[in-house]
């Protein structure tokens, strides 16, 4: 219960501090006047005799009123309250105006920038020196007492200045840490989004390169069997090819599902150079006439090797879809510190199953993959057919 009361009072004070502080200082000035506080700085008074302590309110209350707008006009309010304090110092000698001046000075320093703070520090130092000189030369104070007065005023205002600077820097540091935390959170969120996007792109590549290829092969082989005269031997071969493609697609899907559920392992086995013969044989079984030429190709880095195999596989898959029975020439050579892959097709007819295929995603993903490795990729019509070409630097390694 006590903590709730303290929290309520503290929250109320923070909400109404703009007028609560000036009101409290005004009340304090009235109490001091009622208690007879006057002549505190009697040595600086220019009056010939004592005056009523209530006269101190003539300076303190206007200063409290000005404190209501100290945050909107900090430097202006500081200047006017300083004048009121000097007038009080030279007449009544109350201390209510001193409290207001310290409060206004703290606010001005807290809100000021580094340049203005340096200016205020110079003015405070100069004011302390002037006060000491005035007390020493224009009053009956001994040098030691005048020096002590100067030190006291310097300590009071200097502590007020240092406190405001410390609190302001603490706020600036907290704001800096908050900004850095927000920036770090934004970077983390961006990295997370990029990681998700990369994962989606990897899944899309694997689905297209493996699963979609197998499924399309199943459709093409089934179509070929249905479009010819029934033949038990050929039909069984087609069914076996469909079964093999289905099992491969099933294995790839299980691998991808396992990765998605557990978050470990590879999506599917990455294609290697040794897989090219099998890819070519599959294309020939699908009806293509393939010529394969790869003389003296040097050892490639894993990334370049996978890209080469994917280019060949994608080109042959597109031939099966869009140019069934075509003649296809595959050439892989080393030239000018690059490995060059060229797949050219001639003739052939489009399969009915091609109408249910993709929309050029495979070629687009190949272009992105080759570009990421610093290579060049192109695909387009050629005389009597279609040409797919990729060039990759031999320095590519992973």
Secondary structure, DSSP 8 states (H G I E B T S, - for coil): -HHHHHHHHHHHHHHSHHHHHHHHHHHHHHHHHHTT---TTGGG--SSS---GGGGHHHHHHHHHHGGGTTTSHHHHHHHHHHHHHHHHTTT--SHHHHHHHHHHHHHHHHS-HHHHHHHHHHHHHHHHHHHHHHHHSSS--HHHHHHHHHHHHHHHHHHHHHHHHHHHHHHHHHHHHHHHHHHHHHHHHHHHHHHHHHHHHHHHHIIIIIIHHHHHHHHHHHHHHTS---HHHHHHHHHHHHHHHHHHHHHHHHHHHHHHH--S-SS----GGGHHHHHHHHHHTT-EEEEE-TT-----HHHHHHHHHHHHHHHHHHHHHSBT-EEEEEEEEETTEEEEEEEEE--B--GGGGGS-SSHHHHHHHHHHHHTT-EEEEEEETTEEEEEEEEETT---
